[in-house]
Amino acid sequence: MIIPVPEVNFTASPFYNPSLKNVVILATGGTIAGSGEAHKTLNYEPGALSIQDLLDSVPHLEHVANCAGVQVSNLCSADITSEHWLTLAALINTLALREDVHGFVITHGTDTLDETSYFLNLVIKTDKPVIITGSMRPATAISPDGPLNLYQSVALAANPEASGQGVMVVFAEGIYSGRDVQKVNTFKANAFDERDFGCLGYMRDSEAFFYTRSLKKHTTAAQFDISALEQLPQVSVAYFHVDADPGILDYLATLSKGIVIAGAGGGIYSKPWIDKVGELKNNDIPVVRCSRISSGITLKDSYIDLSANSIPCNSLVPQKARILLSLALTQTTGYEEIAAMFNEY
Ligand SMILES: NC(=O)C[C@H](N)C(=O)O
């Protein structure tokens, strides 16, 4: 654990209102906690402001829920590690057992927010709402987007309609599933989307409007138990392209218990890579086949699977497929069992 389970006391706040829900805010850093040159969106330091600074920047929050902030880290999300993931999951799984905790919000940098969302979606053991958010503009920019994103995330975490839906992301007034959310723009405030699947719904002020939900297993229905884990099996991603050297797979095999390939088109790669994947299977290093294209699906394909012995990722992008493969490897190295997980989750 990066931090021990903290004291969380909602009634200590001067604004405590017993008729409102109690929400724990777990802050990890990112641009939402960023500070820099006044009025600019570039040249800032992510993870500079504290969770209390963030809460103080949101007008009217005390009328939406009672919030208790916990500073888990204060980092650019490129520096989030699986150790942070295990800490976040352990904190949520522990605090969710308390009757006076009704929901959670995680503030996070946007660059790896999609990965943290999917990991937590697979390992958290509660139906209580868990919402992740961030911002594209630092707090010091003109029109920072963090305060509205945080306000709406707290409102959703306090909303019983959000229960049992898995980890969700609130961003720019959209509600997204932790499984399918993806960052789709490097700088616009509306930076998130859900591959081919649209969004689950919208936030308008503090109200939520749901229209759809993910059918894939998550949270309390998921089979993964990380409570005794100190680290996750390492899984690496290899990016295929014209003239890609299959030697990269040999190298990654020296570092990894499993490999995800970001293939071309429907997840294909060249004959030298197909041969190498066959060798990896013989060496008990499972390979999951994804696409470097961010929309569509990757399925069993007689052309490539005939000799390649890979597991198709279904509809996961490579950085999410590596999370599922890593969790699968905590239970099995069997191809059939892992392939079944890629259809279920
Ligand atoms: N908008 C952001 O949050 C980007 C930042 N580099 C991060 O991921 O921490």
PDBQT file of the ligand as one rigid body, heavy atoms in Angstrom, charges set to zero:
ROOT
HETATM    1  N1  LIG A 401      -4.995  16.302 -18.714  1.00  0.00    +0.000 N 
HETATM    2  C1  LIG A 401      -4.153  15.610 -17.940  1.00  0.00    +0.000 C 
HETATM    3  O1  LIG A 401      -4.493  15.260 -16.842  1.00  0.00    +0.000 OA
HETATM    4  C2  LIG A 401      -2.814  15.265 -18.535  1.00  0.00    +0.000 C 
HETATM    5  C3  LIG A 401      -1.706  15.030 -17.529  1.00  0.00    +0.000 C 
HETATM    6  N2  LIG A 401      -0.443  14.896 -18.232  1.00  0.00    +0.000 N 
HETATM    7  C4  LIG A 401      -1.915  13.753 -16.729  1.00  0.00    +0.000 C 
HETATM    8  O2  LIG A 401      -2.318  12.747 -17.258  1.00  0.00    +0.000 OA
HETATM    9  O3  LIG A 401      -1.622  13.753 -15.555  1.00  0.00    +0.000 OA
ENDROOT
TORSDOF 0
